[in-house]
Amino acid sequence: MDVINPATNEQIDRYEPDTSDDVEATLSRAQTTFQTWRNRSVREREQLLAAAGDILENRIEEYAQLMTTEMGKPITQARAEIEKCARVCEYYATHASAHLQPDGHPSPPGSSVQTVYEPLGPVLAVMPWNFPFWQVFRFAAPYLTAGNVGILKHAENVPGCAEAIAEVFDDAGYPDGAFETLLIEVDQVSDVITDDRIRAVTLTGSGPAGRAVASTAGENLKKTVLELGGSDPFIVLDDADITAAAEAGAWARTLNNGQSCIAAKRFIVHSDIYDVFLDRLRDEMISYTIGDPLDETTDVGPQARNDLCANLHSQVERSVEAGATLEIGGEPLDREGSYYPPTILTDIPVPSPAANEELFGPVAAVFEVKDENEAITTANDTEFGLGASVWTADRDRGQAVGQRIDAGCVYINQLVKSDPRVPFGGIGKSGYGRELAEALVNLCTPKDDLRAKSIDSMQQEVDAAAQLSIPYVNVHLGAHTGAGKQQGLDNAISALDELTIPDSVTVLLESDAGSGTKLGNKFDHLAYVLEESTHELEVCLDTAHVFAAGYDLSTPAAVNTTIKEFDTTVGVDNLACVHLNDSKHACGTNKDEHAHIGEGKIGESGMEAFINHSAIDPIPLVLETPNENGKGFAWNIDRVRNLAENPA
């Protein structure tokens, strides 16, 4: 890969493309690293990102010089780009945790429903040359902090920038494989996308590139975020501050040498102020200094490549041939490098390249309209929909006009720009999906999580128990496990292991009805959780739940058999207490009926067997009283006392 300085057309470097073995090694490292990276805390990932931001701040001049020599951005703008990258790192180092908080939803009484956001895995980023640092950090800062790992396929004319970005993450302390760069040709991208280790793709680039990536990713059912081209309207209404609009418009059209997707491209001006605005726009653009992008005084540097300069000139020529008027510029400069001057076209016919295509260079297409409605119609007469800018003295009027414009974002009395705090993206053929701000969850997996108690509420109960010297906190295991399915049990273990449990409190697992029936022996699910959890847990047996799971508790002999099975599978030493629960409601019959203790499906002799069973003689017995609309307290307490001859 030969790197050509667009200011001189001289070769400044050469890079060897990655081999197929290199690509395989990169994908393998990314997949391996993801397995551990995803489990690091968000706070730890935020701290690493903050370190990356500090490195950028300390290397502004080094990286700005590299950027300018590889793609021609004026040096003052290159420094600003590195500073903006540091800001996006600072933003997500501070706010990623908040953006990744679960979303709560309405839920049944006694339960909590929330959507949690989990990382997808290795994300391929196909990035352009025009903002070679910002476009990468715009994806990497949020998505890596969310727990994904990144693989960058950068534009072929900025390989030095690609390697410098990888250097930032490496020097910040990111693990090997968390951020990788591939030096490959365009025709190799499809094979990378189809690799099963790649879970999602984000692309910023041209429409054809976006369609190719979306097609391949779609065939392989992979998420995509696309930010494609734009032909942004810059609407100047009759009450606008003409000088401010002209100055901002000229800058918006020539920023980054005119090579920006969100640059103002079509200037739509009310007829009452058209002539004055055009004169001021012309004066402003003529005043810009064209020259060496490393010179501090340069406003407009070269186009990034010779072929891009030639294509831009072809669009201008074809627009003039179709009837457009060339006001200024319109010819490549006769000097070394790929220079194209600030250019203005008026009287633009539809169709023509200036009206219907994206002009990716410092060429302003100016349209005259008679009123506000025609301005909106002209603004929407495009297949693109990235951004728009409206200029007016009346902010409410500007917002009303903005709401009628088909674009991903609309700015009032400002040029269109991206900001870490604001979601960014287009509509129509400008792409889909959003990046920045809370949009980092776009490349996460939203998972609905139904729990009997949220982790936060369980932690609050554990903390309260410790403060009040209460030794036990009860957790209904079955509500976590989805009738004992293996994934449900693993989810329960994960939830329990997130708790901080002081030594003075023991968490009890209460097995709800049927929650172990998918795992063979009906007590296996309790044994599994006790073994796999990092906490020392104990078990609470609820007589109604045990009965509903298929055990016979009607006689002392049956109770003895059940206790022996529990002892064999779980161990009676792990049994903290037994809930005496004999309501017909708890046994799954008519929930409006409630039996007295000893008169339900378990029976008096079964209750007495629990009370007197020698194996659990020292185990506390707890009277549980379900309350269904106030009907659950029809318990014969004297009867329980009579049965409970044993002081336990």
JOQUITA-V108795 format. One line per field, one symbol per residue. phi: phi as a letter, one per 40 degrees, with the letter a starting at -180 (. if undefined). psi: psi as a letter, one per 20 degrees, with the letter a starting at -180 (. if undefined). Layout:
phi->???
psi->???
This chain:
phi->.cbbcccbgccbaabccccccccccccccccccdcccccccdcccccccccccccddcbdcdccccccccbgcddcccccccccccccccccccbddcccccccbdacdgbbbabbbbccicbcbbbcccbcccccccccdccccchcbbbcbccccbcccdcccccdcccchccdhcabbbcbcdcccdccccccccbabbbbicddcccccccccccbfbcbbbbbcabccbcbccbccccccccccccccbdfggbacbccbbcbbcccbdcccccccccccccccbidcccccccbbcccaccccccccccccccccchcbccaggbdccachbcbcdbbbbfccbcadccbbcccicbcbbbbbcaccccccccccaccacaabbbacbcccccccdccccacabbbfaccacadcbdbibbgcchagbbgfccccdbbccbcbbbcacdcccccccccdcccfccbbcbccccccgfgcdcccccccdcccccbbcccbbcbcbccdgcbccbgdcbccccccdccccccbbbbcbdcccccchccbcbdcccdcccccccccbhcccccabccbbccdccgcdccbbccdgbcccgccccccccbcccbdcccbbcbbdbbfgccbcbcccccccccccdd
psi->opppoihikqpirpqpqqrhhggghghggggghhhhghiqqhgghghhhhhghhgghikggghggggghhjjpphhhgghghhhghhhggghhhiggghjqqpqqqrqpjrppqpqoqqgbpppooqrihmhgghghhgggghhhiirqqoporqijlhhgghhghhghghijqqpihpqppnrrhiihghggiphhpirppppbrgggghgghgggghjlqqqppobrqmpqnporijqogggggghggghhipkkjmphjqphooopphhjgggggghgggghhiqppapiiphiphpbrqhqghgghgghgggghgghiiqpogrbjpqqmrqrmpprpqpprlpqpqrghhirpomrlopopppqhagghgggghimqirlfrqpppqioghgghgghijpnqhqpppkqqprqphipqprarcjjarrqrrciihihlropppopqhpqgghghhgggggghjkphqpppohhhhilkjqghgghggggghiiqoorhippppoporpjijiikcpijhhghgghhhqiqorrqppphgggghijqokhrhgggggghggghhggohhjohrpoookqhghjjboiiqpqqpijbigqghgghgghiphhkgjpqppopnqnokjjjklqnhhgghhhmhpi.
